[in-house]
Each structure stands twice: as C-alpha cells, then as structure tokens.
Amino acid sequence: MPFKDTQCGAKVMDREIASKMFNKKFITKWLFDVELFMRIKRYFGKTEVKKRICEQPLKRWIHADGSKLSIKDSVKKVGQLAQIAIHYR
C-alpha cells in the first residue's frame, strides 16, 4: 500500500472494523500501524482496501523533542517489519 507515512496521524475507523482489527495482540510494539494496515488488507483484500483507506496530509506539524526511540530500537524495526511480512503473507 503506497503510504507516505504510516506512523504519523490518526487512524479513524468505524466500530465494526476496529473490533475486528484490535481483537488480537499485535506482534510488535512500535510498528502496530504497519501491522494494522496489514490486518485490514488481509480482511478486505488488496483491491478493496485501496478503496477504503485514505491518507490525508497534515495541514500543520509541531515538532516535539524527546523521542523515546534509540538507535537500537531503529535497528530492531527492520526485524519487526520482516516478522510482520512473514506473519501476514
């Protein structure tokens, strides 16, 4: 799915979809956004999900210092992306 930024912004969905997408524990801690999109893709199918998901750019951004991610966490993300890809294949 061609997103510019999965980590930024709000994810809005109706109650029925939310209950299906959040009924199981997520594989990763930091990449739940990516996994959420994979769950939605699996549930609706590749063609239908493109019709249902809409990315809207932010009109304003305020940077907040103090990120909790370390270099080690950034490296872990690569492995976690692989875990998600394998799980939802």
TALIN-V682233 format. One record per pair of residues at least 4 apart in sequence whose ideal C-beta (glycine too) atoms are under 7 Angstrom apart, sorted by sequence separation. I is the first residue (numbers start at 1). J is the second residue. D is the distance in Angstrom with one decimal. If there is no record, write none. Layout:
I_J_D / I_J_D
This chain:
13_17_4.4 / 14_18_6.9 / 15_19_6.2 / 16_20_6.9 / 17_21_5.9 / 18_22_5.8 / 19_23_6.3 / 28_32_6.5 / 31_35_6.1 / 32_36_5.9 / 33_37_6.8 / 34_38_6.5 / 35_39_6.4 / 36_40_6.5 / 37_41_6.2 / 38_42_6.3 / 39_43_6.2 / 40_44_6.1 / 44_48_4.2 / 45_49_6.5 / 48_52_6.3 / 49_53_5.8 / 69_73_4.4 / 71_75_6.7 / 72_76_6.5 / 73_77_6.9 / 76_80_6.0 / 77_81_6.2 / 78_82_6.9 / 79_83_6.5 / 80_84_6.5 / 81_85_6.3 / 82_86_6.2 / 83_87_6.1 / 84_88_6.1 / 85_89_6.4 / 13_18_5.1 / 41_46_6.1 / 44_49_4.5 / 69_74_6.2 / 26_32_4.5 / 28_35_6.4 / 27_35_5.9 / 41_49_4.7 / 44_52_6.1 / 26_35_5.2 / 40_49_5.6 / 40_53_6.8 / 21_36_6.0 / 21_39_5.1 / 21_40_6.2 / 20_43_6.3 / 11_36_6.5 / 7_33_5.5 / 6_33_4.4 / 6_34_5.4 / 6_37_6.4 / 1_37_5.9 / 1_41_6.7 / 30_73_6.7 / 31_77_6.4 / 38_84_5.9 / 42_88_5.8 / 30_77_6.4 / 34_81_6.8 / 1_49_7.0 / 9_58_6.4 / 31_80_5.2 / 35_84_5.2 / 8_58_6.9 / 31_81_6.5 / 34_84_5.9 / 38_88_4.1 / 4_55_6.7 / 1_53_6.8 / 3_55_5.6 / 28_80_4.2 / 31_84_6.4 / 28_83_6.7 / 27_83_5.5 / 28_84_6.6 / 27_84_5.9 / 27_87_6.0
